[in-house]
């Protein structure tokens, strides 16, 4: 930010309360301005990033958030080129639903992700995991500021699938547990906690407390925001230079696959069995708050700090 703009904002604080108009958003890059705030788990530390730069870090091994929106499926990203420190490379193939390559992929590696050789277990570096990486995108806010910044969280496959451990779950089993108790994810404060038994950063989830009815109304509005929509979508930016489209995103990270380059630190050391994401047979459509405090009490005896 320039000194001139800082002075203008200091003397006219109401400017930032009006939001961005359509023209400014379009020329600046659409929703990019609203989607550049996120939570990183790089290095086993919860970090807040703004515009790709770290602005704060939490030394505690846990962090409480309220999930306002979730991608309905895991996404996939495959990089044919090896990672190089500080070098931006383009993904070769990607998928928002982990079922089929997106329509904008210039050279799909297969018709479906299920039949692609790079999504098979053991196709990753040194035969670990898969070369095409799964990740899941969430939008979250802080419990003490539900109307504040909507932040993106990109979870690696290790944090998405697996079994309950002492009252803590990987992401998808956690949401399934809430749904089986007729509780929406946005109706509870969720505690994210690092699994200290995992070599690579891995986050487990558990319910911490109920969201008040007043805050829940705010959460529902946040879920409809452009920032939340952008946070849960895998967006690959492309240019028209050359005969083939150049993709302006970063190389893969060991624990995340964000659209910026700050978390690119190498390959995942932990083997992950990559499941096929399928639509569950039971469609849970009841989003009402069914006294979330009941589920907190139910599981509080199992949760550990």
Wavefront OBJ file of the C-alpha trace (Angstrom):
o trace
v 0.000 0.000 0.000
v 1.334 3.460 -0.914
v 1.779 6.144 1.726
v -0.733 8.296 -0.142
v -3.428 5.604 -0.015
v -2.656 4.933 3.648
v -3.231 8.600 4.431
v -6.462 8.653 2.429
v -7.810 5.607 4.255
v -6.760 6.954 7.626
v -8.691 10.172 7.008
v -11.633 8.462 5.284
v -12.235 5.085 6.999
v -15.713 4.816 5.465
v -14.133 4.160 2.052
v -13.422 0.510 2.835
v -16.916 -0.085 4.184
v -18.590 0.418 0.825
v -16.883 -2.567 -0.834
v -15.551 -2.799 -4.391
v -17.656 -1.903 -7.388
v -18.025 -4.271 -10.346
v -15.616 -2.379 -12.598
v -12.825 -2.343 -10.003
v -13.271 -6.054 -9.343
v -13.276 -6.889 -13.049
v -10.099 -4.969 -13.896
v -8.319 -6.057 -10.700
v -9.019 -9.690 -11.454
v -12.562 -10.513 -10.456
v -12.777 -12.220 -7.083
v -9.034 -12.528 -6.551
v -9.065 -9.609 -4.125
v -11.578 -11.377 -1.894
v -9.967 -14.796 -2.047
v -6.407 -13.964 -1.074
v -6.865 -14.443 2.658
v -6.224 -17.960 3.820
v -5.043 -20.262 6.563
v -1.933 -22.337 5.910
v -0.728 -25.409 7.816
v 2.770 -25.245 6.361
v 5.432 -26.537 8.727
v 2.867 -27.779 11.242
v 1.912 -24.218 12.223
v -1.382 -22.412 11.632
v -0.548 -19.274 9.642
v -2.706 -16.483 8.240
v -1.668 -15.383 4.763
v -2.829 -12.263 2.970
v -1.859 -11.875 -0.667
v 0.514 -14.826 -0.301
v 2.418 -13.200 2.565
v 2.322 -14.413 6.154
v 0.820 -11.841 8.513
v 0.477 -13.928 11.665
v 1.084 -17.392 13.085
v -0.414 -19.351 15.978
v 2.050 -21.209 18.147
v -0.664 -23.405 19.670
v -1.182 -26.859 18.190
v -4.880 -26.154 17.724
v -7.069 -23.435 16.207
v -10.822 -22.851 16.403
v -12.788 -21.821 13.308
v -16.336 -21.845 11.975
v -16.690 -23.486 8.565
v -18.923 -21.285 6.400
v -18.651 -23.148 3.084
v -17.083 -26.337 1.726
v -16.355 -27.665 -1.735
v -18.736 -30.562 -2.332
v -15.910 -32.745 -3.618
v -12.168 -33.008 -3.333
v -10.182 -31.507 -6.213
v -7.199 -32.922 -8.094
v -4.073 -31.304 -9.514
v -1.347 -33.013 -11.548
v 2.032 -31.444 -12.335
v 4.176 -33.139 -14.985
v 7.156 -30.891 -14.233
v 9.187 -31.330 -11.079
v 9.040 -28.706 -8.362
v 11.814 -26.104 -8.338
v 12.316 -23.611 -5.543
v 10.930 -20.190 -6.484
v 9.859 -21.243 -9.991
v 6.225 -21.049 -11.114
v 5.133 -23.928 -13.304
v 1.813 -24.850 -14.833
v -0.307 -27.837 -13.813
v -0.743 -30.280 -16.639
v -4.203 -31.443 -15.612
v -6.712 -30.557 -12.908
v -10.232 -31.327 -11.730
v -12.625 -29.477 -9.435
v -14.685 -32.591 -8.656
v -11.926 -35.273 -8.766
v -14.066 -37.163 -11.276
v -13.216 -35.699 -14.689
v -10.681 -33.107 -15.930
v -12.026 -29.560 -16.079
v -13.160 -28.345 -19.493
v -10.334 -25.785 -19.604
v -7.569 -28.409 -19.342
v -5.616 -28.204 -22.638
v -4.368 -31.807 -22.532
v -6.422 -34.075 -20.237
v -4.457 -37.096 -19.083
v -7.539 -39.343 -19.241
v -11.278 -39.130 -19.810
v -11.938 -39.655 -16.105
v -9.792 -39.332 -13.006
v -10.619 -42.892 -11.986
v -8.950 -44.369 -15.076
v -5.955 -42.011 -15.081
v -2.592 -43.622 -14.364
v -1.495 -40.587 -12.348
v -4.354 -40.882 -9.863
v -3.458 -44.471 -9.004
v -1.863 -45.239 -5.659
v 1.901 -45.592 -6.002
v 2.200 -43.235 -8.973
v 3.741 -40.495 -6.840
v 7.422 -39.771 -6.351
v 9.312 -42.843 -5.081
v 6.076 -44.833 -5.343
v 4.410 -42.893 -2.513
v 0.820 -41.661 -2.824
v -0.437 -40.574 -6.228
v 1.135 -38.187 -8.710
v -2.211 -36.390 -9.087
v -2.879 -34.913 -5.675
v -6.181 -34.696 -3.869
v -7.060 -31.656 -1.775
v -10.217 -30.203 -0.243
v -11.086 -26.515 -0.070
v -12.959 -24.816 2.779
v -13.976 -21.282 3.692
v -13.794 -20.396 7.378
v -14.070 -17.469 9.786
v -12.837 -16.969 13.333
v -15.438 -17.736 16.044
v -14.930 -14.379 17.757
v -15.401 -12.496 14.471
v -18.018 -14.314 12.377
v -18.604 -11.265 10.179
v -14.864 -10.778 9.596
v -12.484 -12.124 6.980
v -13.515 -15.268 5.113
v -10.337 -17.333 4.797
v -9.514 -20.210 2.498
v -8.140 -23.453 3.895
v -6.745 -26.075 1.516
v -6.465 -29.503 3.127
v -4.165 -32.246 1.822
v -5.517 -35.769 1.415
v -3.916 -36.821 4.712
v -6.238 -34.403 6.541
v -9.342 -35.379 4.559
v -9.693 -39.152 4.810
v -9.155 -41.759 7.494
v -10.505 -42.868 10.854
v -11.381 -41.205 14.138
v -8.552 -40.870 16.637
v -9.506 -40.168 20.267
v -12.515 -38.017 19.439
v -10.873 -36.277 16.479
v -11.605 -36.931 12.808
v -10.130 -36.203 9.380
v -12.231 -33.645 7.544
v -14.699 -35.767 5.564
v -15.413 -38.265 8.376
v -15.866 -35.258 10.694
v -18.522 -33.734 8.434
v -20.160 -37.155 8.056
v -20.260 -37.489 11.857
v -21.946 -34.093 12.165
v -24.437 -34.959 9.433
v -25.329 -38.267 11.096
v -26.280 -36.243 14.165
v -28.326 -33.786 12.052
v -25.915 -30.905 12.719
v -24.596 -28.582 9.992
v -20.883 -27.806 9.985
v -21.599 -24.072 10.203
v -23.597 -24.567 13.410
v -20.585 -25.516 15.520
v -17.217 -24.059 16.353
v -14.707 -26.550 14.954
v -11.360 -27.207 16.576
v -8.530 -27.981 14.161
v -5.649 -29.803 15.800
v -2.384 -31.125 14.399
v -1.806 -34.869 14.560
v 1.531 -35.073 16.366
v 1.990 -38.678 15.219
v 2.149 -37.666 11.557
v 5.447 -36.753 9.908
v 3.761 -34.416 7.416
v 1.426 -31.685 8.716
v -1.938 -33.335 9.245
v -5.011 -31.719 10.786
v -7.817 -33.474 12.650
v -11.191 -31.943 13.504
v -13.571 -32.011 16.468
v -16.585 -29.962 17.673
v -15.667 -27.393 20.331
v -18.906 -25.507 21.044
v -22.206 -24.447 19.532
v -22.561 -21.344 17.380
v -25.142 -18.930 18.763
v -28.334 -18.398 16.763
v -27.318 -14.775 16.132
v -23.890 -15.791 14.814
v -25.379 -18.612 12.765
v -27.425 -16.090 10.790
v -24.165 -14.260 10.039
v -22.493 -17.538 9.035
v -25.274 -18.261 6.550
v -24.773 -14.834 4.958
v -21.008 -15.365 4.832
v -21.593 -18.645 3.002
v -23.241 -16.693 0.180
v -20.358 -14.232 -0.180
v -18.070 -14.039 -3.189
v -15.084 -14.640 -0.929
v -16.546 -17.947 0.272
v -17.417 -18.996 -3.265
v -13.889 -18.263 -4.479
v -12.315 -20.021 -1.504
v -13.879 -23.406 -2.244
v -13.183 -23.444 -5.976
v -9.988 -24.628 -7.619
v -9.300 -21.766 -10.031
v -6.540 -22.005 -12.609
v -5.722 -18.666 -14.193
v -4.657 -18.738 -17.832
v -3.275 -16.296 -20.386
v -3.585 -16.255 -24.168
v 0.139 -16.096 -24.852
v 1.420 -18.649 -27.347
v -0.344 -21.464 -29.113
v -0.925 -23.272 -25.834
v -2.453 -21.666 -22.765
v -0.036 -20.734 -19.997
v -1.371 -21.420 -16.527
v -0.464 -18.835 -13.885
v -0.353 -20.922 -10.712
v 2.356 -22.312 -8.492
v 4.034 -25.668 -8.250
v 2.502 -28.210 -5.832
v 3.127 -28.015 -2.117
v 3.664 -31.056 0.118
v 0.619 -30.327 2.229
v -1.495 -27.931 0.196
v -2.239 -27.079 -3.408
v -2.995 -23.346 -3.171
v -3.114 -20.982 -6.145
v -0.090 -19.045 -4.865
v 3.521 -20.041 -4.304
v 4.180 -19.453 -0.622
v 3.636 -23.038 0.532
v 5.717 -24.836 -2.092
v 8.250 -26.756 -0.066
v 8.572 -30.208 -1.632
v 6.864 -33.585 -1.760
v 4.652 -35.283 0.790
v 6.626 -37.749 2.849
v 3.644 -39.715 4.066
v 1.916 -42.310 1.877
v -1.793 -41.660 1.380
v -4.365 -44.034 -0.003
v -6.316 -41.900 -2.452
v -9.997 -42.857 -2.295
v -12.485 -42.263 -5.060
v -14.947 -39.589 -3.988
v -18.508 -40.818 -4.492
v -21.860 -39.322 -3.724
v -23.147 -40.872 -0.464
v -26.299 -42.962 -0.679
v -27.942 -40.964 2.052
v -28.573 -37.351 1.095
v -28.537 -35.205 4.184
v -30.523 -32.055 3.376
v -31.646 -30.859 6.796
v -29.508 -27.832 7.564
v -31.326 -26.674 10.672
v -29.504 -26.238 13.956
v -30.687 -29.233 15.916
v -29.286 -28.086 19.269
v -25.565 -28.472 18.443
v -24.748 -28.354 22.137
v -26.021 -31.947 22.352
v -23.339 -33.205 19.991
v -20.670 -31.192 21.812
v -21.634 -32.878 25.071
v -21.802 -36.251 23.339
v -18.225 -36.093 22.079
v -16.599 -33.890 24.700
v -15.710 -36.928 26.785
v -13.710 -38.361 23.893
v -11.901 -35.224 22.801
v -8.445 -34.491 24.109
v -6.426 -31.290 24.045
l 1 2 3 4 5 6 7 8 9 10 11 12 13 14 15 16 17 18 19 20 21 22 23 24 25 26 27 28 29 30 31 32 33 34 35 36 37 38 39 40 41 42 43 44 45 46 47 48 49 50 51 52 53 54 55 56 57 58 59 60 61 62 63 64 65 66 67 68 69 70 71 72 73 74 75 76 77 78 79 80 81 82 83 84 85 86 87 88 89 90 91 92 93 94 95 96 97 98 99 100 101 102 103 104 105 106 107 108 109 110 111 112 113 114 115 116 117 118 119 120 121 122 123 124 125 126 127 128 129 130 131 132 133 134 135 136 137 138 139 140 141 142 143 144 145 146 147 148 149 150 151 152 153 154 155 156 157 158 159 160 161 162 163 164 165 166 167 168 169 170 171 172 173 174 175 176 177 178 179 180 181 182 183 184 185 186 187 188 189 190 191 192 193 194 195 196 197 198 199 200 201 202 203 204 205 206 207 208 209 210 211 212 213 214 215 216 217 218 219 220 221 222 223 224 225 226 227 228 229 230 231 232 233 234 235 236 237 238 239 240 241 242 243 244 245 246 247 248 249 250 251 252 253 254 255 256 257 258 259 260 261 262 263 264 265 266 267 268 269 270 271 272 273 274 275 276 277 278 279 280 281 282 283 284 285 286 287 288 289 290 291 292 293 294 295 296 297 298 299 300 301 302 303 304 305
